Amino acid sequence: MRLERLVIRQLPGLRPGFTLECFGQGINLVTGPNASGKSSLIRALRYLIDDTCPPSAGAVDLGAVLWSDHET
């Protein structure tokens, strides 16, 4: 499964929301200074793929496009 697009409209600790669409075919690295949203990005991905992981306090509004076996 490959992530094509990630949309974060609302996530506690992250304002404003944003959309990521430039993921490479292989491993993607996330870098940046402290408090730039790296951990929030990982939290968002976890909420999307793990339905047993309830969001922490606050409303969450996420979307994603995933590609698997030539199907979106």
N, C-alpha and C positions, 0 to 999 in steps of 0.2 A: 504494500500500500504506500502511495506517495502523496504527500500534501501538495496540492496545487495552489490553494488560496486559503488564508485564514483571516476572518473578519472578527475583530473584537469591538463590539459596540458599547458594552458596559462590563467592567470588571473592577471589583474593589481594589483600590490603590493605583489605578491606572486611568488617567484622564489626559487628553481626550482619547476616544477609541481610535483605531486605525485598521488598515487592511494591508496584509503582506501577500505579495504575489510572485516574487522573484526567487523561488526555491530552485536549487540546482538538482540535477539527477542523482547525485551521490550524497555524501554527508554535508550538512550545512552547519556552519559555526555561527554562534550568536555571541558577539562581543560588544562591550560598551562600558562606560563609566558606572560607578555606583549609582543606584536609584534611577537607572535609565529604562527599566522595565524587563530585564532579562528573566528574572524569576517569575514575573507576571505572565510572560509569554509561555513559560513552561507550565505554569498553573493552568492557563487556558487550554493548552494542548492536552493536559491530563484530564480536565473536565470533559473534553470532547471525546476522548477515546476510552475512558474508564467510567462506566455508568454506576459503579459502586462508590465513586468518589464524589460525595456531595460538595457543592461549592461552600466555601467558608462564608462568614457573615457578609451580607450584601447581595444585591441582585447581580445576576450574570446574564449577558446576552451575547452569544457567540455564534459564529457560523463557519463552515469550512467546506471546501471542495476537495475530495479525496479521489485518487486515481488508483484503480486496482484491476489488473488483467484487462486492460484496454477499455474499461468502463468507468465513467465518472459517477 
